[in-house]
Amino acid sequence: METLHDPTKLPLSVVIITLNAERTLLQTLTSVIDWAGEIVVVDSGSTDATLTIARIMGCQIYHRTFDGYGPQKQFAVDQATNDWVLLLDADEVVDKELQREIWRAMAIPPDAQQAFSVSRRLIFMGRAMQHIGESRKPLVRLFNRKQSKVSSAMVHEQVEVAGDTVPLTGLLWHYSYGSLHEYLEKLNRYTTIGAGELVKAGRRQSRLLLPFRFLWTFLSIYVFKGGFLDGFAGFTWALFSAIYPVAKYTKLHELRTSQSAMHPEPTKSKNPIATLNENER
């Protein structure tokens, strides 16, 4: 059962997970505070001003040890008091057009099995990426939590939808990386998590294919998708995007090598009876 809400706001819960998100969180919350009936923040141990910002903005705050993006976000969704939720990252800002679209979508309660997808525009190295990045990948972010759920993937999680998905116009502005240092830290973290998931899934990758994977990924993003039109930021994004799978599968090889060293194949022992000499028989 849904709780009573301010009639000037939507019966909608905005759900966000955080960890040291002070750089972007205030901007994110400001883009939803005037119209969202509730904002749920699940924090995994912030040591900066993240929780102070969340309290000042009137968020419902929960604490949970991080165990993967999928499980963490699903936990956050479960804390919402409204059936309809808007799932945001702490570095995403809802633009005015998307705000109006969400109002229109929620004006007449939609089918509970339906979900809505949104487009993101990445801000990278101070530039709005027009041709590459995330602009080609609409993401399901507005859904009924009783009918749809977040996948259990440790990284690159998705919302699993029960029914149809309807696209909304407008944008989520994605201020994901404050610096190249922060980008590389995230790349390192994501590739480590991704390699671990590959090990669990029993996946393998030939090391001989990695140079070709790197080259194909770079050319696909920088040339075929038009990354060169985004200037030096486009080149940098294409380069690091090509490094990502190489790093992930190299870490997979490293994990498998270390596991083999810790658990070597048992050697076949000889039959002790057969090895007795004639005097011992």
N, C-alpha and C positions, 0 to 999 in steps of 0.2 A: 504494500500500500504506500502511495506517495504521501509525503508530508506536505503541510500547507506552506505556501511560499508567498512572497511579495508579489501582488498581481501585476506590478510593473516590470517584473522579470520573468524570464522563461522558466518553466518547470524542467530545468536542465542542469545537470551537474558537470562542471568542468573538472577533469581529472588530470593531475600532473604528478610525475615522480621527480624527485630532486636529489642532487648531491652537489654542494658548493656551486649553486647557480646564481649567485648574487649579480653577476655581470648582466644577465638578461631577464631575470625573473620579474622584476618590477614592470618592465615593458610588457611582458607577456600577460601579467595579471591585469594591468591597466586596460588591455584590449578586450577584456571579458567582464570586468568587475561590474559594469553598469547594467548588464542584461542577463548574466548567468545567475540562476537561483541559488547556486552553491558552488564553491570551489574546494575541491579535495586535494590536499598535498600529502604525498607519502615520501618521507625523507629517509635516506639511508646513512645518515651520520655526517651531515654538513658541519663544517667548522668555521664557515664564513658567516655573512649576514643573511643567508638564505632564510632561516627560520624567523628571524626578526622581521624581514620583509613580508613573509607569509602571514605572520600574526597581525601586523599593522593593516594588511589588506583584508583581514577577516576570514582567512581560510580555515577550513577544518584540517588539522594537522595530525598525521599519524607517523609512527616510526616503525621501520622494518629493516632488518638486515638484507642487503641486496643479494639475490640469488639468481640473477638473470633478468634481462629486460622484459621478456614475456611474463614470467611469474610475478615480477614486481608490479607491472602495469595491471595485470589481472587482479591482484590484491587491491590495488588502488580503485579499480572499477567496482569491486565488491563493497567498498566502503561508501559508495554514493547512496544518497537517499532517494534520488530520482531514478526512474527507469531509463530515461534517455540521458546519455553521457556524451560529452565532447572530450576526446582524448587528445591532450596536447603534450608536447615536450616543453621543457622549461626555457627553451630558446626559440620558441615559435610565437609569432605575433599575428593575430587575426586582423586582416585589413577591413576597411569599412564595407566594401562590397560583399565580402564573405559574411560579415555580421548581418547584413540585410538578408542575405540568402538563408542563413540559419533561422532568422525570424520567420521568413516565409515558409520554410520547411516545417517549422514547428507550430505555425498558426492553427492549422487543422491537424490534430494528432495523426501522424502517419502510421501505416501498417507496422506493427511491432517487429515483423520479420524483415522489414526494409532497413537499409542502411544508406549513408550518404558519404561520398568520397570528395576530397578536396585536393587542390593542387598546391604545391609548395614552390617557392622561389628562393634559391640559396643565395645568401650573401657571403661571398668568399673573397678574401683579400680586399675588402672594401668595395667590391663590385657585385651588382646584381647579375647573376649568371642567366643570360637570356636563352642560351642554346643548349647547355648541358647542365650537369648537376641533377636536380630532382624535378625539373619542370615537366619532364615527360612521364612522370610516375605519379598519377593520382593515388591518394591513400585513403582508405576507409577510416574516418575519425569520428563520425557522428552515428551512433547506433543505440539500439535498445539492449541494455545489459542482461535482460531476461532471455533474449533470443540469440544474441551474438556474443562472442568472447574473444579474448586475446590469445593467440597461440602460445604454446609453452616454450618457444624457441629462446635460447639464451641471448641471441642477438639477431637483428633483422626480423623481429617479430611482426606478425600481421594480425588483423582482426578477421576472425572466421565468421562469415555472415550466413544467416539462416535463409535469407531471401534475396531479393534483387538489390542492386546497388545503383543509386542515383547520383550523378555528378552535380556538384554545386559550383557556381561561378565565384570569382574572388580568389584570394590567395592567402596562404600562410607564409609570412616572411620568415625565413629560417636563418637565424643568426648563430649558426652552429659553432663557428671557430673564431675565437678572439684573436688568434695569432697562429702562425705556422707551427710554433712550438706546441700549442694546444691541439692542433690538427694531428701532429705526429704522435702525441700522447694517446689520442683517441684511436688512431690507426693501430698503434701497438696493442692497446687494450682489446679492440674488436678482433684483431687477427688472432690473438691468444685465445679468446673465447671461441672464435670460429674453429680454430684448430682442435680445440677440446671437443667440440660437438662432432667434428668429422671423425675423431677417434672413437667416440661412442657409437657412431653410426657405422663403423667399420669401413669407412671410405679410404681410398688410396689414390695417389696421383703420381704418375711417372715424372721424375725430376727432369727427364729429357724434354718434356713438353713445356716446362715453365718458361723458357725464353720465348717460345712461340705464343704462349698465353699472354706474356707481358707485351709483346709487339702487337698482337691482335687487339688487346684491350686499349692500348694507347692510340692506335690508328682508328679504331672504332669511335672513340670519344673525340679525339682531336680533329680527325679528318672527316669521317663519314657523318658524324652528328653535328659537325660545325663548331667544335670547340675553339678552333682558331679565331672565330669571330668574337670570342670573349676575351681576346687579347692575351696578355701574359698570365692573367688569372686562369684563363682557359687552358693554357699550356700546362701550368702547374697542377691544375685539377686532373687533367688527363694523365700526367706523369705519375702522380701519387695514386690515382685510381688503378693504374696498371701495376704499380708496386704492391697494392693491397692483396690480390690473389697470390702473387709470388710469395709474399711474406707469410700468408696464411698456410699455404701448402708446404713451405719450407719448415714452418713450425710444426706442421703435422709430421713431417719426416723426422724432425728432432724428437718429438714425443714418442714416436714409434721406435726410434733408435734407443732412446733412454729406457723405454719399457723392455725392449729386448735385452739390454744390458743387465737390467734388474732381474729379469725372469728368463734366463737362457733356456734353450731347448734341452731337456734332459738327455744325457747320453745313455745309449743302451748298454747296460752292464752285462758282462758275460755270465753264463750259468756257472755258479761257483763249483758245482759238482763236476762240470765238464773240465774245469781248469785244474782239478786235483792231479798231482803227479802220481805215477804208478805206485810209489811207496806209501802214498796217503790213502789209496783206495782200499 
